[in-house]
Amino acid sequence: MAYITLPTFVGYSASTGPTRSSFVRRQRRLYEDPARAAFNYYRRAANAVRAGRAARQDEVAMRSLVHHADDRTRPHYSAIAEGWLRYLGRRDPKLIEVGRARVPLGELEVGLSPQLGLRKSNGQRYATWLYFKEEPLTRDAAQLALWLLVQGMSDILPGGEALVVDVRRAKEFTLTARDRDRLRPWAFSEASAFMTLWDAA
């Protein structure tokens, strides 16, 4: 059984044409040689978001993130900081703990590690995956991530809901009950196509 992370599966699903094959080939090389794994470009951003929420000092945390960035990362971190503060606006969700899960899709296993747990003012709790990339997150890709989070929710945040935030664009996505049923066959078909390319890599 192959194992990949949620961001990898979402990235694969958002790719098209021949780029899918090269995408999967790169992931198989990393799987077979974990020492080659790339630096998580957005880990610092996720840590800053979490620290800011924990202390309820979001602006301070975002300023620090940008201030300590180098010339290459500063434009990206600036966009993330601006988007996150715009997303929060007057919101003041409480930070809560979330776990991790693995969801099998046939021969493919997807690891889920949402960066945040949030309790909104209405009391609803959300396992929250933050999307930081420069390219806008499509609705289809967001729904795939949400569906997977729902599948692992009993381990991640029992009784919770799934939330995805495209941070740079301050846009959140949730899933309806109708979407959950509709997305299942598509998620499995994407996993099957991934494994076909994986076996050929």
C-alpha positions in Angstrom: 0.0 0.0 0.0 1.3 3.4 -0.9 1.2 6.3 1.6 0.9 10.0 0.8 -0.2 13.1 2.7 -3.3 15.1 2.2 -1.5 18.1 0.6 0.1 15.6 -1.9 -3.2 14.0 -2.8 -4.9 17.4 -3.2 -2.0 18.6 -5.3 -2.2 15.5 -7.5 -6.0 15.9 -8.0 -5.5 19.6 -9.0 -2.9 18.6 -11.7 -3.9 17.7 -15.2 -2.5 15.9 -18.2 1.1 14.6 -18.4 2.0 16.6 -15.3 0.2 14.1 -13.2 2.6 11.4 -14.2 5.7 13.4 -13.3 4.0 14.5 -10.1 3.4 10.9 -9.0 6.9 9.9 -10.1 8.4 12.5 -7.8 6.3 11.4 -4.9 7.3 7.7 -5.4 11.0 8.7 -5.2 10.4 10.5 -1.9 8.4 7.6 -0.6 11.2 5.2 -1.4 13.9 7.5 -0.1 12.4 9.6 2.8 15.8 11.3 3.3 15.2 13.2 0.1 11.9 14.7 1.4 11.7 18.4 0.6 11.6 21.1 3.2 8.0 21.9 4.3 7.9 25.5 2.9 4.8 26.5 4.8 5.5 24.9 8.2 6.7 28.2 9.7 3.5 29.9 8.5 1.3 27.2 10.1 3.3 27.4 13.3 2.8 31.2 13.4 -0.9 31.0 12.8 -1.3 28.4 15.6 0.9 30.4 18.0 -1.1 33.6 17.3 -4.4 31.9 17.9 -3.1 30.3 21.1 -2.0 33.6 22.5 -4.8 35.6 20.8 -2.0 37.8 19.4 -2.6 37.1 15.7 -1.2 40.4 14.4 1.9 40.1 16.5 2.5 36.5 15.3 2.0 37.5 11.6 4.3 40.5 11.9 7.0 38.3 13.4 6.5 35.7 10.6 7.1 38.4 7.9 9.9 40.2 9.8 12.0 37.0 10.2 11.5 35.9 6.6 14.3 36.1 4.0 13.9 38.0 0.7 12.7 34.9 -1.1 10.0 33.9 1.4 8.9 37.4 2.5 6.4 38.1 -0.3 4.7 34.7 0.3 4.6 35.1 4.1 3.3 38.7 3.7 0.4 37.4 1.5 -0.3 34.6 4.0 -0.2 37.0 7.0 -2.6 39.5 5.3 -4.9 36.8 4.2 -5.1 35.1 7.6 -5.8 38.4 9.4 -8.5 39.2 6.8 -10.0 35.8 7.3 -10.2 36.2 11.1 -11.6 39.7 10.9 -13.9 39.9 13.9 -13.8 36.2 14.3 -12.2 34.9 17.5 -12.2 31.1 17.3 -10.7 29.3 20.2 -7.8 26.9 19.5 -8.4 23.3 20.4 -6.4 20.1 20.0 -6.8 17.8 17.0 -5.3 14.5 16.2 -4.1 12.7 13.1 -5.6 9.9 10.9 -4.9 7.7 8.0 -7.7 7.0 5.4 -7.4 4.0 3.1 -8.6 4.5 -0.5 -8.1 1.1 -2.0 -4.4 0.6 -2.3 -3.6 4.2 -1.4 -3.5 5.5 2.1 -3.8 9.2 2.8 -2.4 10.8 6.0 -4.4 13.6 7.5 -2.7 16.2 9.8 -4.9 19.3 10.0 -2.9 22.3 11.3 -5.6 23.6 13.6 -8.6 22.7 15.7 -11.0 25.7 16.0 -14.1 26.2 18.2 -16.2 29.0 16.7 -18.5 31.3 18.7 -21.5 29.0 18.1 -19.7 26.2 19.8 -19.1 24.1 16.7 -15.6 22.5 16.5 -13.7 22.2 13.3 -10.7 20.2 12.2 -9.1 22.9 10.0 -6.7 22.3 7.1 -4.9 25.5 5.9 -4.0 25.9 2.3 -1.1 28.3 1.8 -0.1 28.1 -1.8 0.1 30.9 -4.3 -2.3 29.2 -6.7 -6.0 29.6 -5.7 -7.6 26.4 -4.2 -10.3 25.2 -6.5 -13.7 24.1 -5.1 -13.1 20.6 -6.3 -9.7 20.3 -4.5 -11.2 21.8 -1.4 -14.1 19.4 -1.4 -11.7 16.4 -1.8 -9.7 17.6 1.3 -12.9 18.1 3.2 -14.3 14.7 2.3 -11.0 13.0 3.5 -11.1 15.0 6.8 -14.6 13.8 7.4 -13.5 10.1 6.8 -10.9 10.5 9.5 -12.8 12.7 11.9 -13.4 9.9 14.5 -9.6 10.0 15.1 -8.9 13.7 14.4 -11.8 15.4 16.3 -14.7 13.1 17.3 -17.9 14.9 16.7 -16.2 17.7 14.9 -16.7 19.2 11.4 -14.2 19.7 8.6 -13.0 23.1 7.5 -10.6 24.2 4.8 -9.2 27.7 4.6 -7.5 29.1 1.5 -5.4 31.5 3.6 -4.1 33.9 1.0 -7.6 34.6 -0.2 -9.3 34.5 3.2 -11.8 31.9 1.9 -13.3 29.0 3.8 -14.9 25.9 2.5 -17.2 23.4 4.2 -19.0 20.3 3.1 -22.7 19.5 2.9 -24.2 16.1 3.6 -25.1 15.9 -0.1 -21.5 16.6 -1.1 -20.2 13.8 1.1 -22.2 11.1 -0.8 -21.4 12.6 -4.2 -17.6 12.8 -3.6 -17.0 9.2 -2.4 -16.8 7.6 -5.9 -14.7 10.5 -7.2 -12.2 10.2 -4.4 -11.8 6.5 -5.0 -11.4 7.0 -8.7 -8.7 9.6 -8.1 -6.9 7.2 -5.8 -7.1 4.4 -8.4 -5.7 6.7 -11.1 -2.9 7.7 -8.7 -2.0 4.1 -8.1 -1.9 3.3 -11.8 0.7 6.0 -12.3 2.5 5.0 -9.1 2.9 1.4 -10.3 4.2 2.7 -13.7 6.7 5.2 -12.1 
